[in-house]
Structure formats: structure tokens, C-alpha cells
Amino acid sequence: MNKYGRNLIKHVYNPQNPKTGHFQGPVFFGDTDIILHKMHGSIDEPRSMVITQSDYIRYLAYLNDIDRGMPEYFRKMIIPQFTLLFLGYSLEDWNFQVIWEGVLSQQANLNLNKDAYALVKNPSHMQTRYWAKRKVVVLDQDLTEFARKLAEHFNLEIPQLGIDKNPEASEE
């Protein structure tokens, strides 16, 4: 990401880590920083994955726990005040809706009016209208196609999608 003048800062929720709620990174972020919070774990860390209903219940139960939950700085500063892009989430999932309601109440408490964005393939008109009222702009886009276009634009490699770097672009 530094190649594009952006700094990627990553935080992975990990229920196996008793200090997962402690963010290991800068407290202040710049305009070129991209913060990636993987709230359901990461495939790179299989034990961190939130998969079962029990995992989701524990995640929500620990959400505000300073040691085991989402870092307080994320909950109170980053999420309410920065632009969010949801990738790979079903907006109909009850756990997502619970978390988003918390975000909306935090924004209301801070008197903020920020929209977030979500990529959804073939959203219904009803779904788009419902989420617009919940401050989420639903964009009709296939996530895999979005990843491909992004990879092509930035000359990135995504082996899982069969995308190799464009040798001509890397010579520029």
C-alpha cells in the first residue's frame, strides 16, 4: 500500500487472545491511512475466525470489554467518524445489524452524520431504501468483480482469484 501513498493499518479480532481489544498501532491516523479491522478474524490466523453462532454471541458479548472486545478507539473514534466500506458482509445478518445499531447510536451521541458504504450483488429496492435510512449506501457490485477491478487498477496480485500482476504495468 505504501507504493500508492497509502498506509495500511490492520487489526484482527482474535477471541483466543485475551488482549485482542488492545490495538497495537498508532492512536492518530493520517489522511492517507487505511484502517482494516477484521472483526470476524482472518484466514491467515485460523484460530481467530468467528464462524459459529456461539462465536458471534461471544463477540457481541465482549464488544465493549476493554481487553477482549473491539478496541475502544475503533468503537468511539474510528467507526463513528471515518468513512466505512463493508466488504463481504450480508447486511441481513443479525450480528451485523446489532453492531451497526451501536454505531448509529454512537454517531447520534456525537452529532455526526456520516454515511457508510456496502457492496451487495443485486440488492433489492427495498434493501437499498432500508439501508439508506440506516446511513449505509448500498452499491450494486459483485465483490469478486470489485476485487478484480481493484487489482487491475493497482496492479496487485490476488492468487485466490487467479489474478497475477500485469508485467507491463510493473515496468512503468
Contacts in CASP RR format, 6 or more apart in sequence:
PFRMAT RR
TARGET T0000
AUTHOR 0000-0000-0000
METHOD contacts of the structure
MODEL  1
MNKYGRNLIKHVYNPQNPKTGHFQGPVFFGDTDIILHKMHGSIDEPRSMV
ITQSDYIRYLAYLNDIDRGMPEYFRKMIIPQFTLLFLGYSLEDWNFQVIW
EGVLSQQANLNLNKDAYALVKNPSHMQTRYWAKRKVVVLDQDLTEFARKL
AEHFNLEIPQLGIDKNPEASEE
1 7 0 8 1.000
1 8 0 8 1.000
1 34 0 8 1.000
4 154 0 8 1.000
5 32 0 8 1.000
6 32 0 8 1.000
6 33 0 8 1.000
6 34 0 8 1.000
7 30 0 8 1.000
7 32 0 8 1.000
7 33 0 8 1.000
7 34 0 8 1.000
8 33 0 8 1.000
8 34 0 8 1.000
8 36 0 8 1.000
9 25 0 8 1.000
9 26 0 8 1.000
9 29 0 8 1.000
9 33 0 8 1.000
9 34 0 8 1.000
9 35 0 8 1.000
9 36 0 8 1.000
10 35 0 8 1.000
10 36 0 8 1.000
10 38 0 8 1.000
11 23 0 8 1.000
11 24 0 8 1.000
11 25 0 8 1.000
11 35 0 8 1.000
11 36 0 8 1.000
11 37 0 8 1.000
11 38 0 8 1.000
11 71 0 8 1.000
11 74 0 8 1.000
12 38 0 8 1.000
12 41 0 8 1.000
12 42 0 8 1.000
12 44 0 8 1.000
12 45 0 8 1.000
12 48 0 8 1.000
13 20 0 8 1.000
13 21 0 8 1.000
13 37 0 8 1.000
13 38 0 8 1.000
13 39 0 8 1.000
13 40 0 8 1.000
13 41 0 8 1.000
13 48 0 8 1.000
13 50 0 8 1.000
13 59 0 8 1.000
13 69 0 8 1.000
13 70 0 8 1.000
14 20 0 8 1.000
14 41 0 8 1.000
14 45 0 8 1.000
14 47 0 8 1.000
14 48 0 8 1.000
15 48 0 8 1.000
15 50 0 8 1.000
15 55 0 8 1.000
15 58 0 8 1.000
15 59 0 8 1.000
15 62 0 8 1.000
15 68 0 8 1.000
16 47 0 8 1.000
16 48 0 8 1.000
17 48 0 8 1.000
18 67 0 8 1.000
18 68 0 8 1.000
19 67 0 8 1.000
20 67 0 8 1.000
20 68 0 8 1.000
20 69 0 8 1.000
21 65 0 8 1.000
21 66 0 8 1.000
21 67 0 8 1.000
21 68 0 8 1.000
21 69 0 8 1.000
21 70 0 8 1.000
21 71 0 8 1.000
21 72 0 8 1.000
22 66 0 8 1.000
22 67 0 8 1.000
22 71 0 8 1.000
23 71 0 8 1.000
23 73 0 8 1.000
23 74 0 8 1.000
26 33 0 8 1.000
27 73 0 8 1.000
29 35 0 8 1.000
29 78 0 8 1.000
29 82 0 8 1.000
35 74 0 8 1.000
35 78 0 8 1.000
35 82 0 8 1.000
37 70 0 8 1.000
37 74 0 8 1.000
37 78 0 8 1.000
38 48 0 8 1.000
39 50 0 8 1.000
39 59 0 8 1.000
39 70 0 8 1.000
39 99 0 8 1.000
40 49 0 8 1.000
40 50 0 8 1.000
40 51 0 8 1.000
40 59 0 8 1.000
41 48 0 8 1.000
41 49 0 8 1.000
41 50 0 8 1.000
42 48 0 8 1.000
42 49 0 8 1.000
43 49 0 8 1.000
49 55 0 8 1.000
50 56 0 8 1.000
50 59 0 8 1.000
56 95 0 8 1.000
59 69 0 8 1.000
59 95 0 8 1.000
60 95 0 8 1.000
60 98 0 8 1.000
60 99 0 8 1.000
62 68 0 8 1.000
62 69 0 8 1.000
63 69 0 8 1.000
63 70 0 8 1.000
63 75 0 8 1.000
63 99 0 8 1.000
64 70 0 8 1.000
64 75 0 8 1.000
66 72 0 8 1.000
75 106 0 8 1.000
76 106 0 8 1.000
79 103 0 8 1.000
79 106 0 8 1.000
80 103 0 8 1.000
80 106 0 8 1.000
80 107 0 8 1.000
80 110 0 8 1.000
80 112 0 8 1.000
80 114 0 8 1.000
81 110 0 8 1.000
81 112 0 8 1.000
81 114 0 8 1.000
82 114 0 8 1.000
83 114 0 8 1.000
83 115 0 8 1.000
83 116 0 8 1.000
83 117 0 8 1.000
84 114 0 8 1.000
84 116 0 8 1.000
84 117 0 8 1.000
85 116 0 8 1.000
85 117 0 8 1.000
85 118 0 8 1.000
85 119 0 8 1.000
86 96 0 8 1.000
86 116 0 8 1.000
86 117 0 8 1.000
86 118 0 8 1.000
86 119 0 8 1.000
86 136 0 8 1.000
87 118 0 8 1.000
87 119 0 8 1.000
87 143 0 8 1.000
87 146 0 8 1.000
88 119 0 8 1.000
88 143 0 8 1.000
89 96 0 8 1.000
89 118 0 8 1.000
90 96 0 8 1.000
91 97 0 8 1.000
91 118 0 8 1.000
91 120 0 8 1.000
91 127 0 8 1.000
91 131 0 8 1.000
91 136 0 8 1.000
91 138 0 8 1.000
100 134 0 8 1.000
100 136 0 8 1.000
103 116 0 8 1.000
104 134 0 8 1.000
104 135 0 8 1.000
107 113 0 8 1.000
107 114 0 8 1.000
107 135 0 8 1.000
113 135 0 8 1.000
114 135 0 8 1.000
115 135 0 8 1.000
115 136 0 8 1.000
115 137 0 8 1.000
116 135 0 8 1.000
116 136 0 8 1.000
116 137 0 8 1.000
117 136 0 8 1.000
117 137 0 8 1.000
117 138 0 8 1.000
117 139 0 8 1.000
118 131 0 8 1.000
118 136 0 8 1.000
118 137 0 8 1.000
118 138 0 8 1.000
118 139 0 8 1.000
119 139 0 8 1.000
119 141 0 8 1.000
119 142 0 8 1.000
119 143 0 8 1.000
119 146 0 8 1.000
120 127 0 8 1.000
120 138 0 8 1.000
120 139 0 8 1.000
120 140 0 8 1.000
120 141 0 8 1.000
121 140 0 8 1.000
121 141 0 8 1.000
121 142 0 8 1.000
121 143 0 8 1.000
122 140 0 8 1.000
123 138 0 8 1.000
123 140 0 8 1.000
127 138 0 8 1.000
128 138 0 8 1.000
131 137 0 8 1.000
131 138 0 8 1.000
132 138 0 8 1.000
144 161 0 8 1.000
147 158 0 8 1.000
147 161 0 8 1.000
147 163 0 8 1.000
148 158 0 8 1.000
148 161 0 8 1.000
148 163 0 8 1.000
150 156 0 8 1.000
151 157 0 8 1.000
151 158 0 8 1.000
151 161 0 8 1.000
151 163 0 8 1.000
152 163 0 8 1.000
152 166 0 8 1.000
155 165 0 8 1.000
155 166 0 8 1.000
155 169 0 8 1.000
155 170 0 8 1.000
156 163 0 8 1.000
156 165 0 8 1.000
157 163 0 8 1.000
157 164 0 8 1.000
157 165 0 8 1.000
END
